[in-house]
Amino acid sequence: MFVVLCAAVAGVSIPQNGDVRLMDGSSLRGRVEVYNSSRGVWGTVCYNTATAEQNWERGAARAICRQLGWADAVTVASVSQLK
């Protein structure tokens, strides 16, 4: 077994537990992923269009957008609607 500890490069951020990012889109839109530091992996936040109003409120999307440095969420959509 190998254990490697890498040094951070200046200007490159190391993800922390609970960090969010947008994938398969752009810096403004994409599939939401959350970082799990105990496993060292990013996981997709599930979105079920049949129950979207119950499980994924605009407030949650607004919080994610603000965490990413944007002013507000414009819309919440399924991944298939992004393409």
N, C-alpha and C positions, 0 to 999 in steps of 0.2 A: 504494500500500500504506500502511495506517495502522498504527502501532505505538502501543499504549496501555499505560500503566503506571498501575494503579489503587492507591490507598492502602487499606490494610485498615481496616475499621471496628472500633472497640473491641469486644472480645468475639466477633468473628467470626474463626474460624481459616482460614488459607489451607492447602489440602492440600499435603502433602509427598509426594515419591516413596515409594511403598510403603504409604501410608495405606490403611486399609480402611474400608468403610462397608456398611451394610445398606440395601437398597432394596426397594421394593414389598412392604413388610410393616409393621414397627413398629420401635421402637428396640431391641426384644428379639429380633426375628426378621426374616429377609428374605434376598433374593438378595445374595450377597457380591460386592462390587466392590473393585478395587484401583486406586489412582491412579498413572498413569504421567506423571511430571513432564516428561519429554522431549517428549511429545506433547501434554501438557495435557488428557488425557482420563481418564475412569474406564472400566475394563474389567471385564466380568463374569468371575468365576472359574467355569470349566466344571465341571459335575457330571454324570457319566454313571451312572445308576442301575444299569446292568448291571455296571459295574466299580467301584462306589463304594467297596467295601472296600479295593481296591487303590490307588485314586487319592485318596481323601479320607478320611483317618483321623479319628477323634474327636479325636486330639491336635491336628490342624490347626484343627478347629473350636474347640477349647478355647483355642488360642493367639489366634485372631481375637476370640473373646469377651473374653478378658483384655485384648487391645489396645484394645478398645472400652470397657473399664472395668467389665466384668461379671465375676462370680466364676468362672463355669464354663459349658461348653456342655451343654445338656440333650439335644439330639438333632441329627442331621444328616439333612436331607430334600431331596428334589428340589423345584424351584420349584412344580410342579403340586401337591405335597402341602401347600404353604403356603396355598393358596386354599380 
